Amino acid sequence: MERVAPWIKAVNTVLTPAIAGRRGKVDRVLERAVRDAEQRTGSTAHGDEDFIEAMRVLLAGHAEIEGLTLTGWLGAVQEVTDRLENRLRVRKLHALNPEIAYEPISRPIVVTGIPRTGTTMLQRLLAGHEAHRSPLLRELIHTDLEGAPADPRRRAERTVGAVRKAVPTFAAVYDMDPDKPDSCVRVLPHGVGLLVSAQPPGYAQWMLERDYTADYRYLKQALQVLQHGRPRRRWVLRAPAHLWQLGALVKVFPDAQILWTHRDPAAALASMCNMSETASALNNAEVDPQELGRMWLGLFATGIDRARAVRSRMHPSSFIDVPYRDLTDEAQERLPALFARLEAPWGAAEQGALEASLAGRTHGRKHELAQYGLAEGEVDQALAGYKRDFAAML
C-alpha cells in the first residue's frame, strides 16, 4: 500500500542529501526558531530555558534518525518553531492580563486510554453538548484570546492541507479538521504522541523519565487563555498520552473526571502500529514494522501499568470506564447513561450527533499483529494484569 504521495517520495529522494549535515545544525536551528518565535509574538524567551532545552532534546533526537527524510527534518523544525511560538504567546497573554490566571478550570472531563480505543469519537460527542467545551485544532495550534487579530484557522488549514497532500491515506486513520476538537498533545510539548510519526533514538526513554507537572501547568494556562472572555463551560480534554502521565495530570487538575476507554489491546495495538507506520512513512525513508510493533507494545504496557498505579491511589469516583462497544455496537443504548453520569442530559442534538458519527464510521481492513512481528499470546502476556482487571471492559 502506497502511504506517501509519489511526488513527496520524489522530492525526498532528490533533496534529502541536502540535510546530511543536520546533526551539526541543531543549535543554530533552535536559536533561529527562538528568534522567530520572539519576533512573531513580540515576547521574550527569557525564563523559558527549560522549555527550550527540552525542545533541543526533541530536535537533536530527530537529527539522529537514520534515514530521516527532508520532509521529516523540516517537519521537526516546524514543530519546534510552532510550539515555541505558542508557548511565548500564552506566557505573554498571562503577563499582560494577570486576571487570566484566575480563570477556574473546574472538573474537566479527561478522555484517555490506549490509542485507537474511540477517544476521538467520545470527545467530539461530549464536546457537542451545550454544557461542554473542547479546544479546537486551530486553538491548540494557535492559542489566543477571543477577538485576537491573527487568524489561527489559516495556520491550521495549512497544517491539515499539507498532511492530506503528502499522506493521502492518513485521513482514513485520523480525522484532522481545524474546527473540530482535537488532542491536548498539540499543547503538551512532549509525550508518546510525538512517537507516532517519528522515533528519535533515545527519545522514548527520555520522555518516560521526565516530570510532566510543568507541562500540565502550561496546558492549564492555555485553557485559561481560551476560556477568558468566553462563556464558561466544562472542558472536555482528550489524549491517549494522558494515560502515561496521569500522576502529573491529577496533580494539576485534582478534580478531573477521567473517562478511560477500553478495547481488546491486540486490536488496538495492531491499529496503532498501522497508524504509526502510515505517519512515519513521510519522515523516514524506510520504516521497520517489527520495530514499531516492539516499541508500541512496550509503550502500551508501560502506560497501562502507570495509569493503574495512579488509579489505585485515587477515589473510584474519579474514573468512569468506557468499553469500545459502548462507542460502537451498543452506543445507542449506553451513551445516554454515560452523559447522565456526567450531568449532561441527553437530547435530540446528542442523538443526532451520535447517529451522524455512527453513519460516518469506516470499516477498514483488519490490521494483523503478525505484520508487526507480534503474536496475540505475546500481547496477552505483556498486558496480563490489565486484561485480568478489566476483562469485563474488553
N, C-alpha and C positions, 0 to 999 in steps of 0.2 A: 504494500500500500504506500502510495506517494504521500508523505506527510507534509512536505515543504513544496511551495510553488517552484516550478522549474527555473523561472528567471532568478529566484533567490539563490538556488543552487549554483547557477552560472556566475552570478555576482560573487558569491563566496569563493568559488573555485579560482576565479581570476584575481580577486583583490585581497583575499585572506593573507597571502605572503606579506602584504604591506604592514601587518601588525606583528610581524615576527619579533620585534623588539619591545613588545608590550610590557614585559616583566620589569624593564627599567624605567617605564613611564608612569608608574602608579603614583608616585609622589607629585609629579608635575601635573598629571591629570586631575588629581584630587585638589591641588591648590587652585587650578583653574575653575573647578566645579564650585569651590567655596567662593571664589571671587564672583563668579556668575550669579550664584545664589544671593550674595550680598547686594550686587547691583540691581537685581530684579526686585528684591524686597525692600531695598533701602535700609537694611538692617545689618547688624554685625554678628559674626560667628563667635565673638569673644564670649567665653563662658560655656561654649558647647564643645569643648575639646574632646570630651569622652565620646560624644555622638560622632564627631568627625573621625576619631581614631577607630571606632567600630566600623565606619564606612570604609576606612582604609583596609581593614581585615577582609571585608567583602570584596572590594575591588582587587586586592592582591590575590585573593583566592581565585578569582576569575582569570587573572593573568597567568596562573599556574595550570590551568586546564589544558591538557594535551588535546590538540585537535579543535581548540576553540576557533570558531569562525569569525569573520569580520562582523557579521550581524550580532554574534554573541558578545563580542567585545564592546561594540558601540552601544548595544542594549544595556550592558552592565554600567557603562559610563553614564548613560542617560538615566538609568535607575538611581544611581547615586546622586546625580545632579538634582533630579526632581525631588528626591527625599530630603536633601539638604535645603532646597528652596522652601518646601512646605514647612519644614521644621523652623526655619528662620521666620517665616510669615506668622506661624502660630505664636511663637515667642514674642514677636513684635506686637501682635494684636493684644496679647495679655499685658504687655508693658504699657501700651497706650491706653488700654481700657481695663484698669485693675479690677473693676467690678465683674469682669468675666469669670474670674477665679471663684466667685461666689455662686455661680450657676450650679444648682444641685443636679447631679446625675443620679436620680433615685431609682432604686430597684430595677436596674436594667435587666432585660431578658437576654441571656447569652446562649446562642445556639452553637453547639460544638459536638464533636465526635470524630472518630477516624474519618479520613476523607472518603468521599463517594458514598455517603450514607444518607443523602437527602437534605443536607443542611441548607443548601441554596434555596430549594423549594420551600422549606419550612420558614426560613427568614422572610422570604418575599410574601408568603401568605400572611404571616403575622404582621409584617410592616404595612399591609394594606388596611389594617383595622384603624378606625378613626382615632383610637386612643394611643396608637403606637407611631413610632418614627424610626427609620433606619437611615444610616448615612448612604447616600447615593455614590456611585462610582466617581462621578465628576467632583463630588465634595471631598472624597478621600484623596484624590489626586491633587486637588487644589482647594485646600480648606480656607474658607474666608467667611466674613460676616455677610449678613443679608444686605443686598444692595451694593456690594462692592463693585467697582468699575470693571474689573477684569472679567473675562468670560471663561470660567472653568470648563464649561461644556465643550468649547472648541478644542481645548487640550485633550480632554477625554476622548473626543471623537477621533482625533489624530491617533491616539494610542490604540483605540479599538480598530480603527481602519487599517493601521499598519499590521496588526496581528492577523486580521482577516485576509489581507492580501498575501502576506508571507506564508501563513499556515492555514490554508482554506479548510482543512479538516478540524481545526481547533474548535470551531463553533459547535461541532457535534458533541464535544465533550465538556465544554464550558461556555455558558452564555454570558457575554460581556456586553453591557449597554450603559451608556453614560447616565441615563435617567432611571436606572434600576438600582436597588440596594445591592451592595457588594461586601466583600470580606474586609475585616479590620486589618488584614495583613498589608493593605495599601498604606496604612499609617504606621503600624508596628514596624520598626526598622529591620528586625531580624526574626527568624523563625523558620520552621520547616517549609513554609510556603515558597521560600526562595529556592528550595532544592527541587522544585517541580521541573523547572526549565533548565537548570544547570547544577552541576555537582562539583563545586570548587574543592580541591583537596584540603582536608583538614577542617572545612567549614562546619560540617555536621557536628563534629565533636566540640568545636569551639562554641557553636550555637547552643548545644545541650548543657554546657558547663556555665554559661553566663547567667547573671542575675537579671531578670526581666522586670523588676519592680519599676525602674525608671522609665522603661518603655510603656508600661501601662499607665503611669502617671501622664506621660505625653499623650497617650490615647485619650485619657480623660480631658486633658487640656484642649485637644482637638474637638471633642464632643461639646465642650463648653462654648467654644467659638461658634460651632454650628447651631447651638441652642440659643445663644444670646440674640435677643431682639426678635425671636421667632416664638410661636406658640410652644409651650412646654408639653411634651408628650413622653410616654415611656419609651425609652430606647430599646431597639431590638438589634443586637450585635450578632455577628456570625463569623466564625473562623474555626475550621478544624484545628488550626495551630494552637488555639487556646488550650486544647487538651494537654499539650506538653507543658504548659506554663500556668496551670490552674492556681498554684500557690500564689504566684505574683498577682494574678487577676483578682482573686478574692481579697488580697491584701489592699488593693486599690479600690475595688468595688465590693465591699463586705456584704452588701445586701442584694447581690446579684441572684437572679433566679436562673439556674443553669439547666438548659434542656440538652440532654445527652442523647444523640441519635445512635441507633444500633442497627447493624446489619451483619449477616454472615461474613466474618472477616476475610475468608478466602475470596468471596465475590468482590468485596470492597478492595482488597489488595490487588486483585487482577485488574480491576478497573482503574485503580490509581496508577499502576505501572504503565498501563496503556496511555493514560493522560500524560504522564511524565515523559514517556517515550515520544509522544507527539510534540509536546512543548520543547523537549530537549533537541529535537531534530533541527530546529532553527539555529541553535547555538553551538552545536557540536558536529564536526564532520562525520564522526562515527559514534553511534550510541550502542552500548552493550546492554541488551535487555536483561541478561543474567545479573549484571552488576546492579542494575536498577532494582531487580527483584530482591536481591540480598539487602540492599540499602533500605528499601521501604519496609521489608519485613522487620528488620531491626528497629526502625523508627516507630513502626506500629507498636511493637512490644514495649519499647521504652515509654512512648506516650501514654499507652493504656495503664502501665504499671504506675507511672507518676500520678495520673489522674485518680486512680483507685486509692492511692495512698492519701492524697489530699481529701478525697471524698470521705474516707474513713474517719477523718478528724472533724468533719462538719456535720451540722444538723441535717437529718434526712430530708427535711422540707426544702432545703436549698436546691435539690435536684429533682428533675422530672425526666424519666426515661421514655424515649420515643422510638419504638421499633420501626424499622423501614417499612413494614407492611402497613403501618398507620399512615404512611405518606403515599402509599400506592394502592394496593388491592383493597384495603379496609379504610381508606381515607374518608369516605363519605360517612361512615359510622363513627370513626374515632376522633376526627379533628374537632368537631363541635364541643366534645367533652374537654379536650385539651384547652381550647380557648376559654371555656368556662372556668377551668382551674386557674387560668391567668387573669381572671376577672375581665375578660373581653368578650361580651356577648356575641354569639354567632348570629348573623343576619343574612339578608339577601345578597349583600355585597360580598360577604365572605364565601357564600355558597357559589356565587358566580365566578369568583376568582379561583376557587378550587376546581370547578368544572373546566375552566379555561386551562388551568395548569395540567390537569389530567389529560385533557384532549391534546395538549401540545407535547406530551411525553413521547420521546422517541425510543423505540426498542431496537437498539443496535445489536450487532453480533456479540455473543457472549465471549468475553476475553478469558483465555486459558492461562492458568498459572504456569503450566509446563513451558510456555514460550519465554518465561522469565526465570527459568531454572528452579522452579519451586514445585513442591507437591503438597496436596491438601494435608497430608499427615504431618508434614514439617510445620505448616502454619498452625495446625491444631496443637502441636507440642509447644510451639513458641508462645501461644496465646491460651494455654490450657486454663489458667486461672480466670481469665476473662470469660471464656466460653462456659466455664462452670458457674460462675457467679451471675452471669446474665443470660443463661440458657433460654429463659422464657422470652427474652427480647430478640433472639436471633432466628 
